Amino acid sequence: EMHSVTGVQTCALPILATSYAKINPDIMVWARERARLSVPVLASRMNVTEERLGAWERGEQPPTFKQAQRFASRTHIPFGYLYLKQPPEELLPLPDLRTVGGRQPQRPSSELIEMAQIVLRRQEWYTEYLRDQGGEGNPNVGRFSVQATVADVVQDMRLVLGVPAHPERGTWEDYLRLLIGKIEDVGILVMRQSFLRHYTRPLSVDEFRGFAIADPLAPVIFINQADAPSARLFTLIHELAHVWIGQSGISDASPDSSRREEVFCNAVAAEFLVPEEEFLANWRGDQDWEITVGELASRFKVSTWVTARRALTLRKISRDDYLRYIHQIQAEYRNREKRQGGPTYYRTQKGHISETFSRALVSEALSGRVLLRDAGSLLNMKPYRITAFAKELGL
């Protein structure tokens, strides 16, 4: 149909029908559950009603292409996944050691899978870097096996790191920083993060506390930084024990674990941080156990979390007492985090992505041997920020 407007003939454009995406509704359910989102939460994030989202998942009404694209974005899946006949099998790239009481853990979240993949990419880059530098195998990987005694492994770890049974002064935070520095000094990278790429994708403490990559050349320890700070000290030594026995894997470090490697690494961490003989000699049963836990935490320069856990394994407190105590600590930490601001961006990056790794990668980037774009990808950092990060690293 032709129209004349001020003497100029124009053609009326046809009104296009809305395009619908003929996707698999079963994949929508899988994607939402994989992202650990309830129907109300996801509907809110997509600005649609719960009824509309439910209709999509039941296959009663398809979403538009724009809605389907937004759905893929909000559930962190590639758009093409929505057209698959069945969900893809997503496997953890590291052994899963999180069994509790003989039960298999729940399906790993996308955050855990992607975080492990990111750390493995960093580890692979550092391995190639060490090879180019003429590096040889790290002597601390697989020094012992689970057949060894806990006492022998603890004694060897202390000897290699050059630390006494427990420090004489300072706080447990000082001790944690000291140990991370000592561990990096012997060629083991320590990485820590609390979320995947953005704070809207937090790592779940209920899902895992850390993991170890017991690579013979470039071993790595990862700590879930979303955990309460007082718990991270135990996780650090638990994962260090994994490196010492040459066992890679993802851990929840649960005191209820029945897996042989987990039981052994728990025992090593406990003895390393709070020696049994000294603990029992100083345990006071004539006062409230929480007071005693606090006193012993000060003595050993560890957190009350670690001391309470030692009291549990040595049967000085009940499991219910322990769980109530650590839940209280976690709740206090979460509340404090909401009230307080954090450190600068660059200082956080320096502490979290292994200073040893960061120095090597940023030095290579500044010299032109690594593209700034590639370095930024490994650091989860915009390329233009690398120069400022280099200053924070003292490069």
KALINZI-V597765 format. One record per pair of residues at least 12 apart in sequence whose C-alpha atoms are under 10 Angstrom apart, sorted by the first residue. I is the first residue (numbers start at 0). GAP is how many residues later the second one is. If there is no record, write none. Layout:
# KALINZI-V597765
I&GAP ; I&GAP
This chain:
# KALINZI-V597765
0&12 ; 0&13 ; 17&46 ; 17&47 ; 18&43 ; 18&44 ; 18&45 ; 18&46 ; 18&47 ; 19&41 ; 19&42 ; 19&43 ; 19&44 ; 19&45 ; 19&46 ; 19&47 ; 19&48 ; 20&40 ; 20&41 ; 20&42 ; 20&43 ; 20&44 ; 20&45 ; 20&46 ; 20&47 ; 20&48 ; 20&61 ; 20&62 ; 21&37 ; 21&39 ; 21&40 ; 21&41 ; 21&42 ; 21&43 ; 21&46 ; 21&60 ; 21&61 ; 22&33 ; 22&36 ; 22&39 ; 22&40 ; 22&41 ; 22&42 ; 22&45 ; 22&57 ; 22&58 ; 22&59 ; 22&60 ; 22&61 ; 22&62 ; 23&32 ; 23&33 ; 23&34 ; 23&35 ; 23&38 ; 23&57 ; 23&58 ; 23&59 ; 23&60 ; 23&61 ; 23&62 ; 23&63 ; 24&29 ; 24&30 ; 24&31 ; 24&32 ; 24&33 ; 24&34 ; 24&35 ; 24&36 ; 24&37 ; 24&38 ; 24&57 ; 24&58 ; 24&60 ; 25&30 ; 25&31 ; 25&32 ; 25&33 ; 25&56 ; 25&57 ; 25&58 ; 25&59 ; 25&60 ; 25&61 ; 26&30 ; 26&54 ; 26&55 ; 26&56 ; 26&57 ; 26&58 ; 26&59 ; 26&60 ; 26&61 ; 27&25 ; 27&26 ; 27&28 ; 27&29 ; 27&30 ; 27&31 ; 27&40 ; 27&43 ; 27&44 ; 27&47 ; 27&53 ; 27&54 ; 27&55 ; 27&59 ; 28&24 ; 28&25 ; 28&27 ; 28&28 ; 28&29 ; 28&58 ; 29&27 ; 29&45 ; 29&52 ; 29&56 ; 29&57 ; 29&58 ; 30&40 ; 30&41 ; 30&43 ; 30&44 ; 30&45 ; 30&46 ; 30&50 ; 30&51 ; 30&56 ; 30&79 ; 31&25 ; 31&39 ; 31&40 ; 31&42 ; 31&43 ; 31&44 ; 31&45 ; 32&42 ; 32&76 ; 33&41 ; 33&42 ; 33&43 ; 33&73 ; 33&74 ; 33&75 ; 33&76 ; 33&77 ; 34&39 ; 34&40 ; 34&41 ; 34&42 ; 34&74 ; 34&75 ; 34&76 ; 34&166 ; 35&39 ; 35&73 ; 35&74 ; 36&37 ; 36&38 ; 37&12 ; 38&12 ; 38&14 ; 38&15 ; 38&18 ; 39&13 ; 39&14 ; 41&29 ; 41&32 ; 41&33 ; 42&28 ; 44&25 ; 44&26 ; 44&29 ; 45&21 ; 45&24 ; 45&25 ; 45&27 ; 45&28 ; 46&20 ; 47&19 ; 52&18 ; 55&12 ; 64&14 ; 67&14 ; 68&13 ; 74&35 ; 75&34 ; 75&35 ; 75&125 ; 76&33 ; 89&17 ; 89&18 ; 89&19 ; 89&20 ; 89&23 ; 90&16 ; 90&17 ; 90&22 ; 91&15 ; 91&16 ; 91&17 ; 91&18 ; 91&20 ; 91&21 ; 91&22 ; 91&24 ; 91&25 ; 91&157 ; 91&158 ; 92&19 ; 92&20 ; 92&21 ; 92&23 ; 92&24 ; 92&27 ; 92&156 ; 92&157 ; 93&19 ; 93&22 ; 93&23 ; 93&26 ; 93&117 ; 93&118 ; 93&119 ; 93&154 ; 93&155 ; 93&156 ; 94&116 ; 94&117 ; 94&118 ; 94&152 ; 94&153 ; 94&154 ; 94&155 ; 94&156 ; 95&12 ; 95&112 ; 95&115 ; 95&152 ; 95&153 ; 95&154 ; 95&155 ; 95&156 ; 96&111 ; 96&114 ; 96&151 ; 96&152 ; 96&153 ; 96&154 ; 96&155 ; 96&156 ; 96&160 ; 96&161 ; 96&162 ; 96&163 ; 96&164 ; 96&165 ; 97&109 ; 97&110 ; 97&111 ; 97&151 ; 97&152 ; 97&153 ; 97&154 ; 97&155 ; 97&156 ; 97&159 ; 97&160 ; 97&161 ; 97&164 ; 98&152 ; 98&153 ; 98&154 ; 98&155 ; 98&157 ; 98&158 ; 98&159 ; 98&160 ; 98&163 ; 99&152 ; 99&153 ; 99&154 ; 99&155 ; 99&156 ; 99&157 ; 99&158 ; 99&159 ; 99&162 ; 100&153 ; 100&154 ; 100&155 ; 100&156 ; 100&157 ; 100&158 ; 101&154 ; 101&155 ; 101&156 ; 101&157 ; 102&154 ; 102&155 ; 104&102 ; 105&101 ; 106&100 ; 107&99 ; 107&100 ; 108&94 ; 108&95 ; 108&98 ; 109&86 ; 109&91 ; 109&93 ; 110&84 ; 110&85 ; 110&86 ; 110&90 ; 110&91 ; 110&92 ; 110&93 ; 111&83 ; 111&84 ; 111&90 ; 111&91 ; 111&92 ; 111&95 ; 111&96 ; 111&112 ; 111&138 ; 113&82 ; 113&83 ; 114&78 ; 114&80 ; 114&81 ; 114&82 ; 114&88 ; 114&107 ; 115&94 ; 115&95 ; 115&96 ; 115&97 ; 115&106 ; 115&134 ; 117&78 ; 117&259 ; 117&260 ; 117&261 ; 117&262 ; 118&72 ; 118&73 ; 118&92 ; 118&94 ; 118&101 ; 118&102 ; 118&103 ; 118&234 ; 118&259 ; 119&93 ; 119&100 ; 120&257 ; 121&98 ; 121&231 ; 121&235 ; 121&236 ; 121&239 ; 121&253 ; 121&255 ; 121&256 ; 121&257 ; 122&66 ; 122&90 ; 122&92 ; 122&94 ; 122&95 ; 122&96 ; 122&97 ; 122&234 ; 122&255 ; 123&91 ; 123&94 ; 124&93 ; 124&232 ; 124&236 ; 124&253 ; 125&63 ; 125&91 ; 125&92 ; 125&93 ; 125&230 ; 125&231 ; 125&232 ; 125&234 ; 125&235 ; 126&88 ; 126&89 ; 126&90 ; 126&91 ; 126&92 ; 127&89 ; 127&90 ; 128&89 ; 128&228 ; 128&231 ; 128&232 ; 128&235 ; 129&87 ; 129&88 ; 129&230 ; 130&86 ; 130&87 ; 134&82 ; 134&83 ; 135&80 ; 135&81 ; 135&82 ; 136&50 ; 136&78 ; 136&79 ; 136&80 ; 136&81 ; 136&82 ; 137&48 ; 137&49 ; 137&50 ; 137&76 ; 137&77 ; 137&78 ; 137&79 ; 137&80 ; 137&81 ; 138&47 ; 138&48 ; 138&77 ; 138&78 ; 138&105 ; 139&16 ; 139&17 ; 139&20 ; 139&46 ; 139&47 ; 139&48 ; 139&74 ; 139&76 ; 139&77 ; 139&79 ; 139&100 ; 139&103 ; 139&104 ; 139&105 ; 139&106 ; 140&47 ; 140&72 ; 140&73 ; 140&74 ; 140&75 ; 140&76 ; 140&77 ; 140&78 ; 140&99 ; 140&100 ; 140&101 ; 140&102 ; 140&103 ; 140&104 ; 140&105 ; 140&106 ; 141&72 ; 141&73 ; 141&74 ; 141&99 ; 141&100 ; 141&101 ; 141&102 ; 141&103 ; 141&104 ; 141&105 ; 142&13 ; 142&14 ; 142&100 ; 142&101 ; 142&102 ; 142&103 ; 143&12 ; 143&97 ; 143&98 ; 143&99 ; 143&100 ; 143&101 ; 143&102 ; 144&96 ; 144&97 ; 144&99 ; 144&100 ; 144&101 ; 144&102 ; 144&116 ; 144&119 ; 145&95 ; 145&96 ; 145&98 ; 145&99 ; 145&100 ; 145&101 ; 145&114 ; 145&115 ; 145&116 ; 145&117 ; 145&118 ; 145&119 ; 146&98 ; 146&113 ; 146&114 ; 146&117 ; 147&97 ; 147&116 ; 148&115 ; 148&118 ; 148&119 ; 149&91 ; 149&114 ; 149&115 ; 149&116 ; 149&117 ; 149&118 ; 149&119 ; 149&120 ; 149&121 ; 149&122 ; 150&116 ; 150&117 ; 150&120 ; 150&121 ; 150&124 ; 151&116 ; 152&88 ; 152&91 ; 152&92 ; 152&112 ; 152&115 ; 152&118 ; 152&119 ; 153&83 ; 153&87 ; 153&90 ; 153&113 ; 153&114 ; 153&115 ; 153&116 ; 153&117 ; 153&118 ; 153&119 ; 153&121 ; 154&113 ; 154&116 ; 154&117 ; 155&88 ; 156&26 ; 156&80 ; 156&83 ; 156&84 ; 156&87 ; 156&111 ; 156&115 ; 157&114 ; 159&22 ; 159&23 ; 159&26 ; 160&18 ; 160&20 ; 160&21 ; 160&22 ; 160&23 ; 160&24 ; 160&25 ; 161&17 ; 161&20 ; 161&21 ; 162&15 ; 162&16 ; 162&19 ; 163&108 ; 164&106 ; 164&107 ; 164&108 ; 164&109 ; 164&110 ; 164&135 ; 165&106 ; 165&107 ; 165&108 ; 165&109 ; 165&133 ; 165&134 ; 165&135 ; 165&136 ; 166&132 ; 166&133 ; 166&134 ; 166&135 ; 167&130 ; 167&131 ; 167&132 ; 167&133 ; 168&129 ; 168&130 ; 168&131 ; 168&132 ; 169&128 ; 169&131 ; 169&132 ; 170&126 ; 170&127 ; 170&128 ; 170&129 ; 170&130 ; 170&131 ; 170&132 ; 171&57 ; 171&58 ; 171&61 ; 171&125 ; 171&126 ; 171&128 ; 171&129 ; 171&130 ; 171&131 ; 171&132 ; 172&56 ; 172&57 ; 172&59 ; 172&60 ; 172&128 ; 172&129 ; 172&130 ; 173&127 ; 173&128 ; 174&58 ; 174&125 ; 174&126 ; 174&127 ; 174&128 ; 175&53 ; 175&54 ; 175&56 ; 175&57 ; 175&58 ; 175&60 ; 175&61 ; 175&125 ; 175&126 ; 175&127 ; 176&56 ; 176&174 ; 178&54 ; 178&57 ; 178&58 ; 179&41 ; 179&53 ; 179&56 ; 179&57 ; 179&171 ; 179&174 ; 180&173 ; 180&174 ; 180&175 ; 182&38 ; 182&53 ; 182&54 ; 182&57 ; 183&35 ; 183&36 ; 183&37 ; 183&170 ; 183&171 ; 183&172 ; 183&173 ; 184&171 ; 186&30 ; 186&31 ; 186&32 ; 186&33 ; 186&169 ; 187&25 ; 187&26 ; 187&27 ; 187&29 ; 187&30 ; 187&31 ; 187&32 ; 187&33 ; 187&52 ; 187&55 ; 187&166 ; 187&168 ; 187&169 ; 188&23 ; 188&24 ; 188&29 ; 188&30 ; 188&31 ; 188&32 ; 188&33 ; 188&164 ; 188&165 ; 188&166 ; 188&167 ; 188&168 ; 189&22 ; 189&29 ; 189&30 ; 189&31 ; 189&32 ; 189&33 ; 189&46 ; 189&49 ; 189&50 ; 189&161 ; 189&162 ; 189&163 ; 189&164 ; 189&165 ; 189&166 ; 189&167 ; 190&19 ; 190&20 ; 190&29 ; 190&30 ; 190&31 ; 190&32 ; 190&33 ; 190&34 ; 190&158 ; 190&159 ; 190&160 ; 190&161 ; 190&162 ; 190&163 ; 190&164 ; 190&166 ; 191&18 ; 191&29 ; 191&30 ; 191&31 ; 191&32 ; 191&33 ; 191&34 ; 191&40 ; 191&156 ; 191&157 ; 191&159 ; 191&160 ; 191&161 ; 191&162 ; 192&17 ; 192&29 ; 192&30 ; 192&31 ; 192&32 ; 192&33 ; 192&34 ; 192&155 ; 192&156 ; 192&158 ; 192&159 ; 192&160 ; 193&29 ; 193&30 ; 193&31 ; 193&32 ; 193&33 ; 193&158 ; 194&29 ; 194&30 ; 194&31 ; 195&184 ; 196&183 ; 196&184 ; 197&182 ; 201&22 ; 201&23 ; 201&24 ; 202&21 ; 202&22 ; 202&23 ; 202&24 ; 203&20 ; 203&21 ; 203&22 ; 203&23 ; 204&19 ; 204&20 ; 204&21 ; 204&22 ; 204&23 ; 204&47 ; 205&21 ; 205&46 ; 206&17 ; 206&43 ; 206&44 ; 206&45 ; 207&15 ; 207&16 ; 207&19 ; 207&42 ; 207&43 ; 207&44 ; 207&45 ; 207&46 ; 208&13 ; 208&14 ; 208&15 ; 208&16 ; 208&17 ; 208&18 ; 208&22 ; 208&23 ; 208&25 ; 208&26 ; 208&27 ; 208&29 ; 208&30 ; 208&41 ; 208&42 ; 208&43 ; 208&44 ; 208&45 ; 209&12 ; 209&13 ; 209&14 ; 209&15 ; 209&17 ; 209&22 ; 209&25 ; 209&26 ; 209&28 ; 209&29 ; 209&39 ; 209&40 ; 209&41 ; 209&42 ; 209&43 ; 210&12 ; 210&13 ; 210&24 ; 210&25 ; 210&27 ; 210&28 ; 210&29 ; 210&31 ; 210&32 ; 210&37 ; 210&38 ; 210&39 ; 210&40 ; 210&41 ; 210&42 ; 211&24 ; 211&26 ; 211&27 ; 211&28 ; 211&29 ; 211&30 ; 211&31 ; 211&34 ; 211&35 ; 211&36 ; 211&37 ; 211&38 ; 211&39 ; 212&26 ; 212&27 ; 212&29 ; 212&30 ; 212&33 ; 212&34 ; 212&35 ; 212&36 ; 212&37 ; 213&25 ; 213&26 ; 213&28 ; 213&29 ; 213&30 ; 213&31 ; 213&32 ; 213&33 ; 213&34 ; 213&35 ; 214&28 ; 214&31 ; 214&32 ; 214&33 ; 215&27 ; 215&30 ; 218&21 ; 218&24 ; 218&27 ; 218&29 ; 219&19 ; 219&20 ; 219&23 ; 219&28 ; 219&134 ; 220&14 ; 220&15 ; 220&16 ; 220&17 ; 220&18 ; 220&19 ; 220&21 ; 220&22 ; 220&27 ; 220&133 ; 221&13 ; 221&14 ; 221&17 ; 221&18 ; 221&28 ; 221&130 ; 221&131 ; 221&132 ; 222&12 ; 222&13 ; 222&16 ; 222&28 ; 222&129 ; 223&12 ; 223&28 ; 224&127 ; 225&107 ; 225&108 ; 226&103 ; 226&106 ; 226&107 ; 227&77 ; 227&98 ; 227&99 ; 227&101 ; 227&102 ; 227&103 ; 227&104 ; 227&105 ; 227&106 ; 227&109 ; 228&74 ; 228&76 ; 228&100 ; 228&101 ; 228&104 ; 229&72 ; 229&73 ; 229&74 ; 229&75 ; 229&76 ; 229&96 ; 229&99 ; 229&100 ; 229&103 ; 230&71 ; 230&72 ; 230&73 ; 230&74 ; 230&75 ; 230&78 ; 230&95 ; 230&98 ; 230&99 ; 231&71 ; 231&73 ; 231&74 ; 232&36 ; 232&40 ; 232&69 ; 232&70 ; 232&72 ; 232&73 ; 233&19 ; 233&32 ; 233&34 ; 233&35 ; 233&36 ; 233&38 ; 233&39 ; 233&68 ; 233&69 ; 233&71 ; 233&72 ; 233&75 ; 234&16 ; 234&17 ; 234&18 ; 234&30 ; 234&31 ; 234&34 ; 234&71 ; 235&33 ; 236&28 ; 236&29 ; 236&31 ; 236&32 ; 236&33 ; 236&35 ; 236&36 ; 237&13 ; 237&14 ; 237&15 ; 237&24 ; 237&25 ; 237&26 ; 237&27 ; 237&28 ; 237&29 ; 237&30 ; 237&31 ; 237&32 ; 237&34 ; 238&12 ; 238&14 ; 238&23 ; 238&26 ; 238&27 ; 238&30 ; 239&25 ; 239&28 ; 239&29 ; 240&20 ; 240&21 ; 240&23 ; 240&24 ; 240&25 ; 240&26 ; 240&27 ; 240&28 ; 240&31 ; 241&19 ; 241&20 ; 241&22 ; 241&23 ; 241&24 ; 241&26 ; 242&22 ; 243&21 ; 244&16 ; 244&19 ; 244&20 ; 246&14 ; 248&12 ; 248&13 ; 249&12 ; 250&14 ; 252&12 ; 252&13 ; 252&16 ; 253&12 ; 254&12 ; 254&54 ; 254&55 ; 254&57 ; 254&58 ; 254&64 ; 255&63 ; 265&47 ; 266&43 ; 266&46 ; 268&37 ; 268&41 ; 269&36 ; 269&37 ; 269&39 ; 269&40 ; 269&43 ; 270&39 ; 272&27 ; 272&28 ; 272&29 ; 272&30 ; 272&33 ; 272&34 ; 272&37 ; 273&22 ; 273&23 ; 273&25 ; 273&26 ; 273&27 ; 273&28 ; 273&32 ; 273&33 ; 273&35 ; 273&36 ; 273&37 ; 274&25 ; 274&35 ; 275&34 ; 275&35 ; 275&37 ; 275&38 ; 277&18 ; 277&22 ; 278&17 ; 278&20 ; 278&21 ; 278&28 ; 278&31 ; 278&32 ; 278&35 ; 279&31 ; 279&34 ; 279&36 ; 281&13 ; 281&14 ; 281&17 ; 282&12 ; 282&13 ; 282&28 ; 282&33 ; 283&12 ; 283&32 ; 284&31 ; 288&19 ; 288&22 ; 288&27 ; 288&28 ; 288&32 ; 289&14 ; 289&17 ; 289&18 ; 289&27 ; 289&31 ; 289&35 ; 290&13 ; 291&12 ; 291&15 ; 291&16 ; 291&19 ; 292&12 ; 292&13 ; 292&14 ; 292&15 ; 292&16 ; 292&17 ; 292&18 ; 293&13 ; 293&14 ; 294&12 ; 295&12 ; 303&21 ; 303&22 ; 303&25 ; 304&17 ; 304&20 ; 304&21 ; 304&24 ; 304&25 ; 305&20 ; 307&13 ; 307&14 ; 307&15 ; 307&17 ; 307&18 ; 308&13 ; 308&14 ; 308&16 ; 308&17 ; 309&12 ; 344&44 ; 345&35 ; 345&39 ; 345&40 ; 345&42 ; 345&43 ; 345&44 ; 345&45 ; 345&46 ; 345&47 ; 346&42 ; 346&45 ; 346&46 ; 348&30 ; 348&31 ; 348&32 ; 348&40 ; 348&43 ; 348&44 ; 349&29 ; 349&39 ; 349&40 ; 349&42 ; 349&43 ; 350&42 ; 352&25 ; 352&26 ; 352&27 ; 354&38 ; 355&37 ; 356&22 ; 357&17 ; 357&20 ; 357&21 ; 357&31 ; 357&32 ; 357&35 ; 358&30 ; 358&31 ; 358&34 ; 358&35 ; 358&36 ; 360&13 ; 360&14 ; 360&15 ; 360&17 ; 360&18 ; 361&13 ; 361&14 ; 361&17 ; 361&24 ; 361&25 ; 361&27 ; 361&28 ; 361&31 ; 361&33 ; 362&27 ; 362&30 ; 362&32 ; 364&18 ; 364&21 ; 364&22 ; 364&25 ; 365&20 ; 365&21 ; 365&24 ; 365&29 ; 370&12 ; 371&12 ; 371&13 ; 371&14 ; 371&15 ; 372&13
